[in-house]
Amino acid sequence: MSKFFSNRRNNEPAELSLNPLSRRNFLKWSGGCGALSSTAVLSQLLNLQLTQSAVADQADGSDYKALVCVFLLGGVDSFNVVAPHVQSEYDDYAAIRSNLALPREELKPINVDIANPSSRTLGLHKGMEKMQLLYNAGNAAVVANVGSLVFPTTKANYDTVKLPLGLFSHSDLIQHWQTSVPQSRSQVTGWGGRMADLLSSTTNGNPNISMNMALGSLNIFQTGNDVVPYVVNSNGATSLYGYGSNNVRDRIYTRLINDMYPSVADDALGQIYSDLLQRTLAKTKKVSIDAALEFNNATSADTSITFPSTSLGDKLKMVAKTINGRSTIGQGRQIFFVSAGGWDHHDEVLVNQEGMLPMVSDAIDAFYQETEAMGVSDCVTTFTASDFGRTLTSNGNGSDHAWGGNHFVVGGAVKGGKVYGNYPESLAPDNNQDVGRGRLIPTTSVDEYNAELAMWFGIANNQDLEDVLPNIRNFYAGGASTGPLGFL
């Protein structure tokens, strides 16, 4: 089989240390609480899964920070999102992209460094107008040619260095980005979850609602050994209809539910269950019911900015409402995961991107403007991610799976108006990063990208960073107080 589709020649190293008999792994192996029931209550319980049961400290609101991951599922053709603009570089781009090349006059130019107006220019897709404005205002940056790597990789050592398993595979590369352990397919924790494991006891004062919140579905990125994502939708947390309301019927209903699911604080309240597992499950159901009410009450205030009426706009609006309710929830750190699918453009890439990229640009801009209105823009950093980049060559009307790609980081703490990493000086066929068909070897590792975000979030550049990102020392030395890329 071609090396472009498999590198099974690599041997997988030992996994991160995991206790195979831990409660967390038992729940995973048994299918979690979803294996016990299909009711709405247990669905909510799956989202909670006894998250942070021992946490008691109150969050310190004076040091609040949030990371918001916008994951574009499918592998974005990101060299049409950020394209060459200097004429000679554009000519190389147009030659290799053929019928996928964007007209140069339609690209929105940005200086590689806005502090130096005479610097090299790149061009954003015409649908990224709001992102261009954020970039030129210094509130957004581009991180160029990022991808999953195990070790620094070049064209010279490509055939001998250890590569990510299943290179160019959707399922593998999505998992590798979220775990930051691309030499393994067996990881059960993600780097966001491992961060939460380290920080929750001192930054999250709420034992019922995780600091890791996902819009729509569970994910491995936010899953730690102790912390799992609390899943909500664009309308909030799933709650029992009528529970906690004041009319006579709903008060009776609430009393019945409380009798079925006793208070966590007092075993004497409610129905007595003789079986320990049954009693524990009943209590946890009650926690999930109360957590949903607490979350929905904390996020009831509307935003001051009008968000786009799109799926991504609705999700980021709920993220903004959750950030606004952080004090009520009791959290000093929050990690959000928002996904947007449909980016696997093997066909009609130009048409699809023309319709989809403005939705990303507009939604992220609205979210940034809302953080400004709330006075927390310096405390909230949004970053994009995707499975991989795509081939520079055309397959006829689209592009195929590749490797390195370009991403955006947005927020008041971002040193914006600048391109970080190494955007290739030439995209001509057989350039120094091209391993075939315009599949570019990443010049910036996902580990470096993640380390910059993790250190800003509060992870020290010592053993803690190595626990979060096990391969980081392959790319970045310990002890430095600034991040490996410098965009925060």
N, C-alpha and C positions, 0 to 999 in steps of 0.2 A: 504493500500500500504506500502511496506517496507520502513523503514526510510532511506535506502540507496538510494532511488530514490526520496524522497520527504520529505520536512520538512515544509509543509504548516501549521503545528501547530503554527509556529511563526507568530506573528503579525507584519506587516510592520509599521515602525515608520513614523513620518512626513518626507516629502521630504525636500531636500535643498530648500531654499527660491528662488522661481522663479516667475517672473511677467507673468501671463498668457496672458496679452494683449501686451507683448513686440513684437517689430518687429521680433526678433529672433524666438519666438514661433509661430508667425503668419506664417513665412516662413516655419517652420517645419510642422505645421499642414496642410498647403496648399500644401505641397509637394515640397516647395522651387521653384526656378525658373524653374526646370525641368517640372513643371506642366504647364508652360506657352508655352513652345516650345521644340522641340526635335532637334533643329539645333546644329551644333558643337559650334557655338558662345555661345548659352545659356548653353551648357554643361560646357564650360569653365567658364561661369558666375556662375554656381552652385558652382564651386570650390572656387570662389572668394567671393560671397555673401556679397558684401559691407564690406569686412574685414577691420577693423581698419580704418574707414573712417576719424577719427579725429586725427590720429597719425601724428605728425610732427617732433618730435625730431630725431636727427641723432644718429645712433648706435655708440657706443664707441668700436671700434675694439680692443682696448687694453685689454678689459675684455671679450673677446669672449668665449662663451661656447656652446656646442651642445650636446643634448641627442639623441641617435639613438636606437629606440626600434625595435628589431627583434622578431616579434610575430609568433610563430610556431603553426599554427592553427590545431586543432584536438586533442590536448592532447598528449604530447610526453611521451613515456615510458622512463622516465629519470633515473630510477634506473638501466637501462642498458647503459645509457650514462655515469653516474658516479656510479660505482659499488664497493662493498667491495673488498679489496685486501688482508688484513690480513687473514691468512689461516682459523682461527676459524670463523671469520666473513663471509668469502667467503663460508664456508661450510653451514652456516645458509641461506645465499642467494641462494646457489645452491639447497638447499632442498625445499625452498618455490617456487622458480622459475621453478623448474623441467626442462621441455624441452625448456624453454625460457632463461635459464642461459647461459651466455657467458663463454667459457673456460678461466680459470684464466690466463693461459700463454699468451693469446691474449690481455689481458688488459694492458693498458699503465700506469704504476704506477706513482702516484704523492704523494708527502708528504703533509699531511694536513697543514703543515707549513714549507715552504722551508728553513726558517731561522733555523729550528730545524730538521736536517736530520734524527734523530732517532725517529721522531714523527710517529704516525699512518699513514699508507698509504691507499689510495683509488686507484681505477683503472678507467681510461677513456676508452671508447669504442675505438677499434683499428682504427676506421674511424676518430677519433678526433686528429690525429697526430699534425696538426698545432696548435690546441688548447692546447695540451700538451706543445708544445714549447713556446707558449705565456705565459702559466702558469708558467713554470720553469724559464722564463726570468723575471718574476715579473710583467707582463703586463696583466694578466688575473687572476680572482678569481672565485671560486665556491661559490654560495649561496645555502645552503642545505635545503631541505624539506620546500619549500615556498608554501603557498597557501592562498586563500581568507578566512578570518576569520572576524567575527563581534567582538568577545571578545576572549581572551585567552581560548583555549579549550583543555581539556585533556580527557582521556578515562573515568575518574571518573565523569566529568560533561557533557559528550557528550549528554546525554538524557535530560538535563535541560537547558543548555546554548543556547542562540540564535545563530542559524547557518545561513550560507548563504542560501538564497532562491534557490530552485531548485538544491540543491547540487548534483554534478555528471552529470549535464546537460550541454551540449556544449554551447547553447545560453546563459544560465544564467551565467555560469562561465566566458565566454568571456566578457560579459558585466560587471560582477562584477570586474574583473581584471582592465578593462579600466576605470570604474567609481570610483573604490575604495569605493563603497557604496553597499556592498553585501547583505544588508538587504532590498534592494529595486529593483524592476524591472522597475521603472518609471523614472529613472534619464535620463536627456537629455544632461548632460554635463559630460565630463571626466576629470580626474585629470591633464592630460596634457593641456587640454583646459583652466582649471581654473588657472593653472600656467601662461599660456600665457595672460589671462585676467589681472593678477597682474603685469606682467613684460613688456608687449608690449609697453606701453607708454614711457618707458625709455630706451628700448633696440632695438626697431625696428623703423628705420627711413624711412621705405617704406610703405605708406598707401595702396599700391595696391597688395602687396604680403605678405601673412601671415607668421609669424615666425614658424607656424606649417605646415609642408609639408609632404604629404602622397604620397607614391609610389603606385599608382594604384587605390585607392578607398577611399571614405570618411570613417571615423571611429568615434566612440564616444569618444575614448581616447583623441583626439586632439580638440574636440569640446567644446568651452566655451560658456559663455553668449554673449560675444562680438567677440571672435575669432573663426574662423572655419578653417579647414585645406585647404591649397592650394594643389590641386591634380595634380600631373604630372605623366608621365610614364617613362620608362627607356630611352626614347629618348628625354625627355624634356616636355615642356608644349605644349598643343594643340594650334596651331595657324592657321590663314587663309592662305591657299596656295597663294603665290604671293604677299600678303600684305606687303608693305614696301620695295619691291624690286625696282631695278632701271630701268629695261627696259620699253619701252614706254607703252606696254600693261598693265604691273603691276602698273605703275604710274597712269594710268587712273583708274584702279581697286581700288587703294588705295584712290584716290580722291573721288570716288563714295562711298566707305565705310565711309570715314570721313564725307561726307555730310549726310549719313544715321544716323551716330552715332556721334553727336556733341561733341566737346571738353568739358571736365569737367570744364576747367578753364574759358570758355567763352561761354555763352549761345548764343551769336550772331553768332557764327561759325556754319556752317552746317545747315541742315534742321531744321526749327522751328516746334516744336510739341506743340500744344495748350493744350493737356491733360497732367497734371502733372505726372501721373503714366507712361504714354507713354514716356514722355521726360526723366524721371528718369531712366526708363529701358534702353532707348537708350544710355544714358550717361554711364550707368554701363556696357553695352555691349562694348562700346569703351574702357573703363578702362580695361576690361578683355582682349581685343585684344592687347592693349599696354603692359599689364603686361606679356602676353605670349612672346611678342617680347623681352621685357626687360629680362625676365628669361632666354630665350634661348640664348641671346647674352652673359649674365653673365656666362653661363655654357658651352660655346663653346669650351673651352680649354680641351684637352684630359688629362687623368691621366698619371703619370709617371710609375705606377705599372700596370702590366697586370692582369686584373681581370679574374676569371673563366668565361667561356661562359655558364653560367647557369642563370636561372631567378633571383635567389637571388644575384648572382654576378653582373648581369646587374643593378639591383636596387641599390645595395650598391655603384656601380660605379657612378651612377647618384647622390647619396647622397654626395659622395666625390667631384664631380664636383660642386655641389651646395655650399658646404662648401668653396671650392676654390674661388667661385664667391661671397662670403658673403659681401665683401666691396662694390662691384659694386651694389649688390642688396640693401645694406644698413641695415644689420642686425647684432646685437651684441649677439643675442641669437637665436638658431634654435632648433626645436624639429622635429625629423623625425620618421615616422612610416613605417616600411617595414614588409610585411607579407609573409610567406611561408606556403602553405597548404599541406595537404596530410598526416598528422601525426596521424590519427585515426586508429591505427593498431589493429583492432580486429582479423586480420588474417595476417600471414606471417610477424610478427614483426621483426624477425631476418633478413630476406632477405631485407625487406624494409629499415630498419635502416642501413644495410651495404651499401646500395646505396645512402641513403639520408644524413646521418650524415657527410660524407666527404664534401658534397656540402656546408653545413653550416660552418664547420670548415675552409674550404679553402676560402670561400667568406669573412668571418669575418676577417681572417688573412690578406687577400689582402687589405681589407679596413683599418685595423690598419696600415699596412705597408705604405699605401698611406697617412694616416694622419701624419706618421713619416716623409715622404718625403716632405709634405707641412709645417712641423714644427708646427703642431697643435695637436699632439697626447695628450698633457697634457690638452687640451681644449675640447676633444671629448670623451664621454663615451658611449659605446655600451652595451646594456643589452638585454638578452633574456627573453621571457615570453611565456606562453602557457596556454591553458584553465585550465588544471589540470594535475596531474600525473596519473599513471595507476595502475591497480591491480598488486600486486606482483605474485599472482597466475595466472596460465595459464588457458585460456578458451578452450584449445586444441591446438591452433596454434598461438594465439595472446593474448592480454590483454585488459581489459575493463576499463571503466571510474573510476577514483579514485579521489585523492585529492592532497596531498603534492607532490612536485616535485623539481628537482634540476635545477639551472640556472647558467649562466655565465655572468660576467661583465668584459669588456675589455676596456683598455685605459691607457694612460700615468699617469692619476691621480689616477688610481686604486691601492690600496695596495695589489698587486697581490701575487701569489704564496701561497695562503692561502685559507682554506675553512671557510666560515662564516656561522653562524647559527649552527644547531645541526644535523649533519648526524647521523642517528640511529646507536647505537653500535651493535644492532642485528636486522636483518630482519626476524628472525624466526617467524613462525606463532604465532599469539596471542601475539606479542610483545607489549610494553607499548603504542605504537601509533596506533596499528592496530585495526580498528573497523569492521573488517571482510574482508576476501579475500585479505588481504594485502593492504587495503585502509588505508593509513597513515594520521593521523591527522597532519596538518602542525605544525611545531615547530617555524617557522618564518612566520609572517603574511605578506601578500602583502603590507599592510600599512607600515610596517617597511622597507621593500625593497624599496618602492616608496619614503618614507621620506628621506632615505639616498640619493637617486638620486635628489630629489627636493631641499634639503638643499645645496647640492653641486652646483646645478644650480642657486641658488640665493634666495630661499625662506627661510625667517627667521623662527626660531622655536618659533613662537608666534601665534597670531590669523591668520596670513597669512597661516601658515602650516595647521591650523585647517580648513581654508576655502578650501584648496586644498584637504586635507584628513580628512573628518569629523570624522572618527573613531580613529584618530591617538592617542588620549589621552587614549584609552583603552590599548595601548601597549607601549607608550613612553611619558615621562613627558616633559612639556614645560620648556624652559629656557636653556636647554643644548646646547652647541655650537658644539658638535660633533654628528654625526648621530647615529641612534640606533644600527647599525650593525658594523660600523667602516671600511667598505671597501673603502671609499673615504676620 
